[in-house]
Amino acid sequence: MVGVVYENLDLKRERSRCSFDKEEITNLIDGGKEKTQERRDLVQYILSDPDLKDPVPIEYLSHYERYGAELKKACLLVQKMRKPNGKPLDIGVGPAAVILKEGNALGLHFVMFMPALMGQASVEQQQKWLPRALNLELIGTYAQTELGHGTFLRGLETKATYDPDTKEFVLDTPSLSAYKWWPGGLGKTANYAVVMAQLYTKGKCEGIHPFLVQLRDENTHEPLPGISVGEIGPKLGLNSNDNGYLGFNQVRIPRDQLLMKHSQVLEDGTYVKPKNTKLGYATMVYVRVFIVQDMASVLRRAVTIATRYSCVRHQSELKPGEPEPQILDYKAQQNKLFPALAASFAFHFAAENLWNLYHVATENIGKGDLQMLPDLHGMSCAMKALSTSEAANFVETLRQSCGGHGYMVSSGFPRLYGVATASETYEGENTVLWLQVARYLIKTRMDNAGGKSVAYLIDTKLPDNKPGDLGLDSIINLFQRVASGYVDLAVKELEGYSRQGKAPHDAWNQSAVQLIKAAQAHARYLVADCFVRSVREGKLSGPVRSILNELCEFLLIYWLVERSGDFFMFAELKAQQLIELQSKYMELLGTIRTYAVNLVDAFDIPDEALGSVLGCWDGNAYQRLFDEASKSPLNKSTVHRESFEKYLKPLMQSNL
Amino acid sequence: MVGVVYENLDLKRERSRCSFDKEEITNLIDGGKEKTQERRDLVQYILSDPDLKDPVPIEYLSHYERYGAELKKACLLVQKMRKPNGKPLDIGVGPAAVILKEGNALGLHFVMFMPALMGQASVEQQQKWLPRALNLELIGTYAQTELGHGTFLRGLETKATYDPDTKEFVLDTPSLSAYKWWPGGLGKTANYAVVMAQLYTKGKCEGIHPFLVQLRDENTHEPLPGISVGEIGPKLGLNSNDNGYLGFNQVRIPRDQLLMKHSQVLEDGTYVKPKNTKLGYATMVYVRVFIVQDMASVLRRAVTIATRYSCVRHQSELKPGEPEPQILDYKAQQNKLFPALAASFAFHFAAENLWNLYHVATENIGKGDLQMLPDLHGMSCAMKALSTSEAANFVETLRQSCGGHGYMVSSGFPRLYGVATASETYEGENTVLWLQVARYLIKTRMDNAGGKSVAYLIDTKLPDNKPGDLGLDSIINLFQRVASGYVDLAVKELEGYSRQGKAPHDAWNQSAVQLIKAAQAHARYLVADCFVRSVREGKLSGPVRSILNELCEFLLIYWLVERSGDFFMFAELKAQQLIELQSKYMELLGTIRTYAVNLVDAFDIPDEALGSVLGCWDGNAYQRLFDEASKSPLNKSTVHRESFEKYLKPLMQSNL
């Protein structure tokens, strides 16, 4: 068989009738032809290195062994990618994930520690620390969350008290619940951290500030005196990452390790306030846009696996007496796959659009203009919450669409779910974000003023839909009406409570469930609107435009039908219209079926990056499942000798 | 602190104001006072045995080590529980789960292998094999699913060909996709299996039949000649179970190892058909009712963890300036917890009701009356699919309600999710079951005849609701109207396709998405109806009746509001009614808040069985999280020496 590349015949047939240029989609997702080439070269370089391959699949290792195996790859990768005069590869993101699929111990150094230095350290501090960080002479993490405190920053307990006599800050962990808990890479890897702590000076608490703290000796890696640091144990996912805990017992750091770009403490202990408290928004926006982009990528991987497997898997019967059909031909199966396929594009465009806005906003900030920030912040909250919750749900639906085999770790789904669902909680827990978005919507309606993304709530009677019109613009308008309807209902409720003498915070709590629905409808409007505009305005060939148009319409109908009650309630949807939309939906399932396999091919995900026996390009799913199982250490011998002799045999032979 | 039992003050306050008799709820769930006592004694016996404790938490072990550690506990447990003249403890179910939380290698012996012998072996066969199985002289599993075949039994490929010359069956695996794949305990543990294979005799295929096959030598445990057996590798959950694969290369077994209760092959190869093909339903019903009961138990565990943690966790602020409130007081949090709490009771009653029907049905079968079976089968399909999908979704919602800490394995949630979501796929994949239920509904409507559970679809115009009436009976009626509405719509669609000349199977496929919705509405009606009746008819004290009534109303409203579109569409729901229901829902959140903690206490789940640092009775969540992390082998030393010297140090010191 040498030289013969296997290709499953069902996949081959689909590929032989591709109606569009796959490369156009690939470039669209990468952000251009050059970017595609760059990515392919880098991935090729990484994959061709024998040092970076796993000798044993990491799932078979113990918790302890796994840390070492994954750290090795991360360190070697960074080493090998150092350019003579460039910066090392940022292995927190992108192509590094080809071999580091569940986080890695150096990730937070790039994704959080360095951005924190860049965003919060003064120019002098940056001059001192950034080159060392960039060079990985020190490895950092970002320590904010505590055992007892997550969402609510003001509740953090870790203290940094200024001592003017020695010109030092004294860091202290006053209680068990004040231990830092969760930072990635903190357990065994990082020797520095940006630590968020309550700043006390001149007897007064000035609130949460970032401090640069050395945790371990640079030569021996032993924790420094007063520092208690360790690893927090196994998690649902992301187990290649030594998430850690951290406590301080009167640890002293120099005054100039308070990161002082925005606020300062002078030598005598005088506190100097930041000029603008909204600047912190920019970093949050950055991280959240990054998450939206990541969720599009998670969806592409999951939908590639499920679509290819559905193409090669034959099961049951459609027509009595005929051979078992591909499961891809069942409408119930298409109904599980294609919404996720469409959503992967929706969130791709959403992230792209947010990046563009982010760049404009940061340029404006440079000129002292912060006007765009609150609206951009609201958008990024909404899209982070929507993209992560949709991605997590879709990954599970896609896993289940592969039946029992999806439950195997070798399918790749459990790992993808671990990644997707973690992001529902970190960087702004979703329920908290929805309520923040809702607050922005209510404020907009009450003040009759707000940013561009909420303009439809301002000073305007929403246009009535033309009866019977269910085009894309009309559906977007319906989403606006639902959000607006929920907002109006909540405003009415809140005013009612107020008249009853209820305190505002009680009223807010009492309306929380509805407020979250308002925010979700608003987020769907934003993503839908961006999808429609991106397809309309993009430079696309005819065939690709028509595919994207269909996917866009399909997703909008899917979202509407799934929560039709909202549309009956607030947007005068009629039963007959819903029936028509359902028919259109079933029709689009058939249309998308014709190009689904080629579309996931166009995502151009190498088998190694996909990490799934079910989703490989060649469609040889059963052989790969079998080959992967043969790697199980339990299969190294026919009998698990120790346990058989010690437990099983005595059990079977101790007849009564 | 010796002798002083810690109890978190928030929990203590809740417990000091309990308004009902917790023991009444405990007995209700156990099935009576005596059953409660029996369970407590057994659990106490198991937990007090030092041999049955884990020396190291299993999550830290490698895949290989874990198998041995869990097998040890399973074997010792069975040994210790042997009674001088009784049968050994069935460790597939119940109290054994206190120490075996993610399946175990002996589970299928009790849950599938022995029931298969009892249900499918002839009297002579049972006399020969059952005592040995009961005595664990042999350990069996049940091998049905193949690498390429799950749902569709007729598609199975494994062959058993009768050879009249030697009076043997020859078992053979004709292709890779014919390998048995998934059976629990098959990988390294079982030495016998009931194998489902296509029976060939006299040149003709007689379809799928069960064969008793010896896999391994009883003394050496080595696989017998022609048998290829091994373990399939790590999974999303249930990793204490060595799921396996199995292939046959011309393996011969005696004729009398075809299990011959229902059909036989005579010595000359003559095939004798079973008298009734519906008898197989009874076993399927049995397993599915067991699953519904298990899902109620999963929900009780998950909701206990989340409710207690929500009581001790303080976060953010409701009223500006006041201390951080318990998160249990946030409506958005209650909205995540209480539907699951209510559903745990709904599925408890559903399982109880199904057990009762099952017992009547099997009694009737003994008398030759099979009339109840099809309807019972339909009910068990519907409730299996609904209970597993709801349980899996609720477990994830509850996990996320605990924020990041829910993502820790030590929270207990990842394990519970692994159990719940597996049951969405095994023993009838849910989408397949929904479509079976739908077929039963459509048939009932078209024939105008069917069993008791679908009586509302027969020969009847559904009563109009009294305007404005939103009592429990009305809501149940609304669920009927939704199911009925979807069925009517599907019938109309199917007839339309038929007139267009579409083949029936194409039409069915085209309507699949709507048909699934019809089946789901039907299942909710069944569970809701049973909940209402169980509370009405149960022997309950006043306070407990009132609590259960509130939970019942709450769940019904939750289900209705979540899919209000169906009710606008098919049940003439009015916007104003929906607003009223939403208000009632918010009001009930407050009511349930007052007794939620005491209610989960009443589930009487010992800490060891809960297996969650977040949900322990004493509420000492942070200390337990910390203590659990301290068990991590990565924390045995301050520095992970090998990897630091070999990878991290060189990386940090190779300055450019």
Interface residues (C-beta under 8 A of the other chain):
Chain A: E59 Y60 L61 S62 H63 Y64 E65 Y67 G68 L71 K72 C75 L76 V78 Q79 R82 P84 N85 N135 L136 E137 L138 I139 T145 L147 G148 H149 G150 T151 F152 R154 G155 L176 S177 Y179 W181 W182 G187 K188 T189 N191 E218 T220 H221 E222 P223 V229 G230 E231 I232 G233 P234 K235 L236 G237 D242 Y245 R313 H314 Q315 S316 E317 L318 K319 P320 E324 D329 Y330 K331 A332 Q333 N335 K336 E396 R399 Q400 G403 G404 G406 Y407 M408 V409 S410 F413 P414 Y417 T421 A422 E424 T425 Y426 E429 N430 T431 V432 L435 L489 A503 H505 D506 N509 Q510 A512 V513 Q514 I516 V561 R563 S564 G565 D566 F567 F568 M569 A575 L578 I579 Q582 Y585 M586 Y622 Q623 L625 F626 E628 A629 S630 K631 S632 P633 L634 N635 T638 V639 H640 E642 S643 F644 K646 Y647 L648 K649 P650 L651 M652 Q653 S654 N655 L656
Chain B: E59 Y60 L61 S62 H63 Y64 E65 Y67 G68 L71 K72 C75 L76 V78 Q79 R82 P84 N85 N135 L136 E137 L138 I139 T145 L147 G148 H149 G150 T151 F152 R154 G155 L176 S177 Y179 W181 W182 G187 K188 T189 N191 E218 T220 H221 E222 P223 V229 G230 E231 I232 G233 P234 K235 L236 G237 D242 Y245 R313 H314 Q315 S316 E317 L318 K319 P320 E324 D329 Y330 K331 A332 N335 K336 E396 R399 Q400 G403 G404 G406 Y407 M408 V409 S410 F413 P414 Y417 T421 A422 E424 T425 Y426 E429 N430 T431 V432 L435 L489 A503 H505 D506 N509 Q510 A512 V513 Q514 I516 V561 R563 S564 G565 D566 F567 F568 M569 A575 L578 I579 Q582 Y585 M586 Y622 Q623 L625 F626 E628 A629 S630 K631 S632 P633 L634 N635 T638 V639 H640 E642 S643 F644 K646 Y647 L648 K649 P650 L651 M652 Q653 S654 N655 L656
